[in-house]
């Protein structure tokens, strides 16, 4: 299956925007609420996302359990949703 130049350019553009978004997200270190598949809601600060977007590295992890963690790694496949601060504007990327 051959991909046209137009489709390659479109894919490259979308990949570039995605990388830009992830970079801006990690640079701003937003506090967020994450809903997990095991019906757990946690809050944390997103620190980084691995290159294959399989893991999110977080700081200040607060769970419903008695313990909190200074840092942790979350599997993306365990996450239902991530809610960022509504006042955060990641789309003003230069």
C-alpha atoms as a printed R data frame, in Angstrom:
   type eleno elety resid chain resno       x      y      z
1  ATOM     1    CA   UNK     A     1   0.000  0.000  0.000
2  ATOM     2    CA   UNK     A     2   1.529  3.263 -1.129
3  ATOM     3    CA   UNK     A     3   0.901  6.496  0.750
4  ATOM     4    CA   UNK     A     4   0.514  9.697 -1.245
5  ATOM     5    CA   UNK     A     5   2.712 12.738 -0.637
6  ATOM     6    CA   UNK     A     6  -0.335 14.648  0.621
7  ATOM     7    CA   UNK     A     7  -1.089 11.967  3.202
8  ATOM     8    CA   UNK     A     8   2.571 11.831  4.288
9  ATOM     9    CA   UNK     A     9   2.574 15.609  4.753
10 ATOM    10    CA   UNK     A    10  -0.667 15.433  6.724
11 ATOM    11    CA   UNK     A    11   0.707 12.683  8.984
12 ATOM    12    CA   UNK     A    12   3.935 14.632  9.523
13 ATOM    13    CA   UNK     A    13   1.964 17.757 10.429
14 ATOM    14    CA   UNK     A    14  -0.251 15.898 12.905
15 ATOM    15    CA   UNK     A    15   2.733 14.129 14.481
16 ATOM    16    CA   UNK     A    16   4.528 17.467 14.837
17 ATOM    17    CA   UNK     A    17   1.501 19.055 16.535
18 ATOM    18    CA   UNK     A    18   1.155 16.051 18.857
19 ATOM    19    CA   UNK     A    19   4.813 16.264 19.882
20 ATOM    20    CA   UNK     A    20   4.441 20.017 20.380
21 ATOM    21    CA   UNK     A    21   1.380 19.455 22.582
22 ATOM    22    CA   UNK     A    22   3.090 16.781 24.691
23 ATOM    23    CA   UNK     A    23   6.172 19.011 25.093
24 ATOM    24    CA   UNK     A    24   4.036 21.972 26.193
25 ATOM    25    CA   UNK     A    25   2.050 19.763 28.559
26 ATOM    26    CA   UNK     A    26   5.148 18.361 30.253
27 ATOM    27    CA   UNK     A    27   6.891 21.755 30.385
28 ATOM    28    CA   UNK     A    28   3.934 23.344 32.173
29 ATOM    29    CA   UNK     A    29   3.801 20.497 34.750
30 ATOM    30    CA   UNK     A    30   0.032 20.735 35.206
31 ATOM    31    CA   UNK     A    31  -1.816 19.457 38.224
32 ATOM    32    CA   UNK     A    32  -4.547 17.136 37.007
33 ATOM    33    CA   UNK     A    33  -7.195 14.641 38.011
34 ATOM    34    CA   UNK     A    34  -6.893 11.195 36.491
35 ATOM    35    CA   UNK     A    35  -9.651  8.589 36.403
36 ATOM    36    CA   UNK     A    36  -8.329  5.029 36.293
37 ATOM    37    CA   UNK     A    37 -10.037  1.812 35.101
38 ATOM    38    CA   UNK     A    38 -10.094  0.360 38.616
39 ATOM    39    CA   UNK     A    39 -12.536  3.148 39.652
40 ATOM    40    CA   UNK     A    40  -9.744  5.084 41.304
41 ATOM    41    CA   UNK     A    41  -9.489  8.859 41.015
42 ATOM    42    CA   UNK     A    42  -6.074 10.343 41.629
43 ATOM    43    CA   UNK     A    43  -4.504 13.780 41.482
44 ATOM    44    CA   UNK     A    44  -0.944 14.409 40.415
45 ATOM    45    CA   UNK     A    45   1.412 16.643 38.470
46 ATOM    46    CA   UNK     A    46   2.357 15.379 35.011
47 ATOM    47    CA   UNK     A    47   6.128 15.414 34.681
48 ATOM    48    CA   UNK     A    48   6.827 13.467 31.479
49 ATOM    49    CA   UNK     A    49   5.460 11.032 28.927
50 ATOM    50    CA   UNK     A    50   7.648  8.300 27.475
51 ATOM    51    CA   UNK     A    51   8.548  8.297 23.780
52 ATOM    52    CA   UNK     A    52   6.061  5.545 22.901
53 ATOM    53    CA   UNK     A    53   3.290  7.244 24.954
54 ATOM    54    CA   UNK     A    54   2.814  4.082 27.002
55 ATOM    55    CA   UNK     A    55   3.683  5.606 30.389
56 ATOM    56    CA   UNK     A    56   3.101  8.923 32.152
57 ATOM    57    CA   UNK     A    57   5.588  9.932 34.833
58 ATOM    58    CA   UNK     A    58   3.946 11.956 37.598
59 ATOM    59    CA   UNK     A    59   4.898 13.745 40.805
60 ATOM    60    CA   UNK     A    60   2.862 14.483 43.936
61 ATOM    61    CA   UNK     A    61   0.564 11.491 43.405
62 ATOM    62    CA   UNK     A    62  -2.425 11.555 45.761
63 ATOM    63    CA   UNK     A    63  -4.643  8.469 45.826
64 ATOM    64    CA   UNK     A    64  -7.705  7.485 47.892
65 ATOM    65    CA   UNK     A    65  -5.396  5.187 49.831
66 ATOM    66    CA   UNK     A    66  -3.639  6.463 52.968
67 ATOM    67    CA   UNK     A    67  -0.280  6.870 51.236
68 ATOM    68    CA   UNK     A    68   0.858  9.471 48.753
69 ATOM    69    CA   UNK     A    69   3.825  9.088 46.443
70 ATOM    70    CA   UNK     A    70   6.474 11.647 45.625
71 ATOM    71    CA   UNK     A    71   6.645 10.225 42.085
72 ATOM    72    CA   UNK     A    72   5.151  7.348 40.114
73 ATOM    73    CA   UNK     A    73   4.767  5.865 36.655
74 ATOM    74    CA   UNK     A    74   1.264  5.300 35.307
75 ATOM    75    CA   UNK     A    75   0.409  3.009 32.404
76 ATOM    76    CA   UNK     A    76  -1.612  4.872 29.796
77 ATOM    77    CA   UNK     A    77  -3.727  1.743 29.232
78 ATOM    78    CA   UNK     A    78  -4.963  2.003 32.862
79 ATOM    79    CA   UNK     A    79  -6.250  5.558 32.368
80 ATOM    80    CA   UNK     A    80  -9.816  6.423 31.359
81 ATOM    81    CA   UNK     A    81  -9.454 10.199 31.370
82 ATOM    82    CA   UNK     A    82  -7.171 13.072 32.336
83 ATOM    83    CA   UNK     A    83  -8.695 16.368 33.406
84 ATOM    84    CA   UNK     A    84  -6.443 19.413 33.263
85 ATOM    85    CA   UNK     A    85  -6.998 22.794 34.852
86 ATOM    86    CA   UNK     A    86  -9.581 24.593 32.707
87 ATOM    87    CA   UNK     A    87  -7.591 27.835 32.869
88 ATOM    88    CA   UNK     A    88  -4.570 26.215 31.264
89 ATOM    89    CA   UNK     A    89  -3.997 27.183 27.637
90 ATOM    90    CA   UNK     A    90  -1.715 24.632 25.984
91 ATOM    91    CA   UNK     A    91  -2.871 25.662 22.534
92 ATOM    92    CA   UNK     A    92  -0.894 28.880 22.585
93 ATOM    93    CA   UNK     A    93   2.138 27.033 21.307
94 ATOM    94    CA   UNK     A    94   4.691 29.105 19.421
